[in-house]
Amino acid sequence: METITELTSVIQQEAEIAELLEALLKEKQNAFIYWKPEELDSVVKQEESFIRRIAELEKIRISLVTHLSQNGEQKKLSIIADEFGSEDLRTQSKRLRAASESVIKKNDQNKQLLQSSLSFVQHTLVLLTNNYQRQLIDQKA
């Protein structure tokens, strides 16, 4: 039963970090929209830190799930929750899934914003350089 408690705790931590990451991705979105490069740099560093922590927790979670799966196969968290009668595990698992889905959605939105910004910059460069036929910097031979 101790392993179930550990697993529930790990999933709870993952969900908390995923929820923080979702809020951070909203900040990242605003930094894209309002072009705040300093804020974007800060957000990206925090995002990297959150992702590293989630990766560490995921390794622990996989290890615990493997330990709880008798035949060595990875069981779904819902099945483990049913086997051990852990409603808390089920709740935290659903929380993690919802937070993960929100992070994926926000990340996709940010990807689209970034691609639009890149397209705008490329189009502007084409206009400024007359379709790249002139060099941007005057070079001497």
N, C-alpha and C positions, 0 to 999 in steps of 0.2 A: 504493500500500500504506500510505502514511502516513495517508491518510484513514480507512482501516479501523482503524488503531491509535487514532486520535483518537476514532472512533465507539465503539470498545470501551471506551476510557477514560471517555467521557461516560456510557455506559450503566452502567459499573461505579460511577461516582459517584452516578448516579440510584438504583441499587440500594442502595447504602450508606445514602443519605439516606432512602429508603423504609423500610429496615429500622429505622433510628433513629426514624422517624415512627411505625412500628408499635409500638415500645416506648413511645413517648411517648403514643400513644393508649391503651395499657394503663394508664399513669399517669392519664390523663384519666378513664378508666373508674373507677378507684379513687377519684379525687377526686369523681366523681358519687356513687358508692355510699356513701362515708364522709363526704360533704358537707364538703369542704375547699376553701372558696372561694379562699383565698390560693394554694393549690397549683394549682387550676384556672386561675386567672389567669396564673400563671407558665407552665403547660403550654400554654395557648392562644397566648401570645406566642412560645414556642419553635416551636409548630406552624406559626404564620404564617411564621416565618423559614424553616423547612424547605420549606414549600410555595412560597415565593418562589424559593428556590434550585432546587427541582425544575423550576419553570416556566422559569427561565433555561436550565437544562440541556436541557430538552425543546426549546426553540427551537434550540439548537445541534444537538441530535440530528436534528431535522427537516431542518435545513439540510444536514447531512452526508449524510443518507439521500437527499435530493434530488440532491445532488452525485454520489452513487454510483449513482443510478438514471439510466441513459443516456437514456431517452426522456422524462424529466421526471416520470414517474409515481412515486408513493411505493411502493417495494417493501417487502415484509415483511423483517424482520431475518433471518429464517431463510433467505430466498432470497439475500440479500446475503452471508450467512455461507457458503452453498453456493458461490456464484459466486467468492468470494475464498478459499475453503478455510480460513476462520477459525473454529476450534473454540472459541477464547477468546471471540469475539463471540457465538457460540451459547450458551455457558455463562453469560455475563453477561446475555444477553437473557432466558434462562430464569429467572435469579436475579431480574431486575427484574420479570418477569411474576409470579412467586410472591410477591414482596414487595408488589407493587401489589394483588394479590388479597387478601392478608392485611390490608392497610391498608383496603381497601374493606369487608371483613368487619367489622373492628374499628369502623370509622366507622359502619356500619349498626347495630351493637350499641349504640354510644354514642348514636346518634340515638334508638333505642328507649328507652334509659335516660332521656334528656332529655325525651322525650314523656311517659313515665310520671311523671316528676317534675313536669312541668307539669300533668298531669292531677290529680295528688295535690294540688298547690297550689290549683288551681281548685276542686276539690271541697271542700277545707278552707275556702276563702273563702266558698263557698256556705253551708256549715254555720255559719260564724262570723257571716255577715251576713244570715242568714235569707233566703237566696236573693236576695241583692242588694237587698232591699227597704229596708234601712236604709243610710244613708250611713256610710262607714268613719270619716269625720272630721266632727265636729260643726261645722257652718258657721253663722256668724251673718250675718243679712241686712244 
